[in-house]
Amino acid sequence: MAYWVKINYERSIYLIDLDSITAFSCQPDKRITFWLPNSSQPIILSKQNSEHDYYLVLGYIKKKIEIGYKIYNECWVKIIYDRHEWLINLSCITTFAWEANGRITFWLPDSTKDIIINPNSNPEAYEKVLEFINKVTGNSLP
C-alpha cells in the first residue's frame, strides 16, 4: 500500500511514499525529520518552513500511532531517545547489537543514525524491541 505526498523542500518538489519511510523523529521544537528511502538525505519539516507539509506528515504519523503501531507486517514502536520522540518501523531494522550492560543498539536504514536503548531509562521501548527480536528472529538476547 502506498501513501504518496507531494512536499516542497529546499527548492525541489518531492513525491514521497510515506509508507516507505522507516523512521520519523519529532523534536521538542516541533520539527519532524525523516530520511528519504535508499538515501541518507534528511527531510526536515517545521511549521515555520513548510506548515502545510509539516501538518500533512504529522497527520500520517498520528494515524500510525492511533492504529497501535501494528499494521500489516510492520511493527512500529515509539521511543524517546536523545530528546526526540521517534516512531520507528522495527520490521525494517536488520541489525541489533546487545552490550554487556544491557543496552541494545540498532541503526536506522536510510540514515546514519544509531539508536541506543537502555533498559533502565526506557523500559517500555526496551521490552518492545526485545519482544520484536524474539518474535522475528527466534533468538533472545540475555
N, C-alpha and C positions, 0 to 999 in steps of 0.2 A: 504494500500500500504506500502511496506517495502523498506527501503533504507539501506541495510546492508553494513557495512565496517569492515575491519579487522585492528585492531590497536595494535601495540606493546607498552605496557606501564608497567613500573616497573617490568620487568622480566616476564610478562604474556602477552599472546595474547588474545585479546578480540574480539569477534564478536558482533557488536552492531548495532541495527536497529536505525539509526539516526532519523527516523520518530517518534520514541517513546520518544525522548528527549524533555523535556518540556521547557527548557531554556538554552541559551548559554550566557556566559559572555566573552566579549572581552576587555582585559585590555590594557592600553596605552603601556605597554612594550611588546606588541604583543603576549600575552598568551591567549589561549582560554580555558575556563573551562566549563564543563558540568557535570551533575551528572547522574550516572547510574540509569536506571529505577528501582523502588522498592528498592532503596538503598540510603544511604546518602554518598556514596563513590564518590568523585570527580575524574574526569579525567582532568588533566591539560597538555595541549599541547603547545609547543613553537617551534619556528624554530630551536632553539638550541638543544632541547632534542629529537625531532622527526619531522624533517622537512616534510617528506612525509605525515605523518598522519595529521600534522598541516594544510597543504595545502588541503588535502582531506576534512577535516571538514570545513575549511574556504570556499571551493568551494560550499559545501552543504548550508552553511549559506547565501552565496551570492545568490544562487538560490532562497532561501526563500525570500530574500529581493527583488529580481527582479520581483517576481510574486505578489508583493504588499501585502505580509504577509497574504493573504487570499486564502487558498486552501481548498477544500472540506468543512468540518465543523469546520475548525480551524480558529482562529483569532490571528495572530501573530502581535506583536507590538514591536517597537524598542524604548527603554528607556535608557536615560543616567542617571545613578544612581551610587553614591558612586565612582565616577571617572572611571566607567566601562560602556561600551556600552552593553546593554542586549537585546537579542532577545528572547521574551517570548511568548509562546502559551497561551493566556488567557483562552482558552477553557479548559485547564487543572487545572485552579485555582478553588478551591472550597470554599474559604472564603475571603471576603473583609471586612475590618473594616474602618469606617469613623469616624474621630475625629472632635470635635467642631471647630478646627482651619482650617478644610477643607482637612487635609491630608488623603490619602487613603493608607492603609497598606494591603498587601496580602503576602502569603507565597508560595514559590516555592515548588511544590510537590517533592519528591525525594531529597530534601536538607533541611537544617535547616535555610536557608537564607530567610529573610523577605525583601520585597521591600516597601519603603515608598515614595509615590509620593505627591509632594506639588504642588498645583495649580499655585503658583507664580513662582517657579523655573523650572517647566517642564509642561507648559500649554498644549502643543500638546499631550503628552502622557497622561496627566490627563484627557483630553477630550475623548481620545480613550478608556480609561478604563471606564469612566462614560457611554459612548455610549454602550460599551460591556455589562456592568452591566444592563443597562436599557433594551437592546435587549434580553438578555438571561434570566434574572430573572423577567422582567416585573416590577421591582421596580426601583425607582430613589433615589439617595442619595441627601440630601439637598444641 
